[in-house]
């Protein structure tokens, strides 16, 4: 979906990050409400959001800025049969979705984040290099949340 404005529901708490064009590392959100200033008009303000991944409840958002336009994807996790638990990872009942985790890059301000959790969605497509048979091709990666480091127990 291409859009020139970011539509984020006010009054909800979000997990995720937004990386602004004038910052060296992303802003981390853990159960925080977002300010209205992240929403832009038809002309993006400076600084603008380069990329962002946010999740609130069953809603997950992917935000990218390319050639002066925002590209925003909204996913309903419940409709995709994706379940995640804070600090427990992700489980998926849809056979064409698999959980995937990445190590955070430049998340220095919040050292409690161990991994970024996503779900990769695969779709069948005909492949001319495989005699026209259908093959699974990765199509989307949906932000699920953060996997937090276990707090070490002192003896």
Residue pairs with C-beta under 8 A, 6 or more apart in sequence:
1 71
1 72
1 73
1 74
2 69
2 70
2 71
3 69
3 70
3 71
3 72
4 40
4 41
4 42
4 44
4 69
4 70
5 39
5 40
5 41
5 42
5 70
6 38
6 39
6 40
6 49
6 63
6 70
6 72
7 39
7 72
8 14
8 34
8 38
8 39
8 54
8 61
9 56
9 59
10 33
10 34
10 36
11 33
12 33
12 56
12 57
13 31
13 32
13 33
13 56
14 29
14 31
14 32
14 33
14 34
14 54
14 55
14 56
15 29
15 30
15 31
15 54
15 55
15 56
15 145
15 146
16 28
16 29
16 52
16 53
16 54
16 55
16 61
16 143
16 145
17 26
17 27
17 28
17 29
17 52
17 53
17 54
17 107
18 26
18 27
18 29
18 38
18 49
18 51
18 52
18 54
18 63
19 25
19 26
19 27
19 49
19 50
19 51
19 52
20 26
20 27
20 47
20 48
20 49
20 50
21 46
21 47
21 48
21 49
21 50
21 65
22 46
22 47
23 47
24 106
25 106
25 107
25 108
25 109
26 51
26 52
26 106
26 107
28 107
28 109
28 110
28 113
29 54
30 110
30 146
34 54
38 49
40 48
40 70
44 65
44 68
44 70
48 65
49 63
49 65
49 70
50 64
50 65
51 63
51 64
51 65
52 61
52 62
52 63
53 60
53 61
53 62
53 63
53 116
53 143
54 60
54 61
54 63
54 143
55 61
55 77
55 143
55 144
55 145
58 76
58 77
58 78
59 74
59 75
59 76
59 77
60 74
60 75
60 77
60 142
60 143
60 144
61 72
61 73
61 74
61 75
61 143
62 72
62 73
62 75
62 141
62 142
62 143
63 70
63 71
63 72
64 70
64 71
64 72
65 71
73 140
75 140
75 142
77 83
77 84
77 142
77 144
80 94
80 97
80 119
80 121
80 142
81 92
81 93
81 94
81 97
82 90
82 92
82 94
82 97
82 119
82 142
82 144
83 90
83 91
83 92
83 93
84 90
84 91
84 117
84 144
84 145
85 91
86 145
86 148
87 147
87 148
87 150
89 99
89 101
89 117
89 147
90 99
90 117
90 119
90 144
91 99
92 98
92 99
92 119
96 121
96 122
96 123
96 124
96 136
97 119
97 120
97 121
97 122
98 119
98 120
98 122
99 117
99 118
99 119
99 120
99 144
100 117
100 118
100 119
100 120
100 141
101 115
101 116
101 117
101 118
101 147
102 115
102 116
102 118
103 115
103 116
104 113
104 114
104 115
104 116
107 113
111 149
112 148
112 149
113 146
113 147
113 148
113 149
114 146
114 147
114 148
114 149
115 146
115 147
116 143
116 146
116 147
117 143
117 144
117 145
117 146
117 147
118 141
118 142
118 143
118 144
119 141
119 142
119 144
120 138
120 140
120 141
120 142
121 138
121 139
121 140
121 141
121 142
122 136
122 137
122 138
122 139
123 136
123 137
123 139
124 134
124 135
124 136
124 137
125 134
125 135
125 137
126 132
126 133
126 134
126 135
127 133
127 134
127 135
127 137
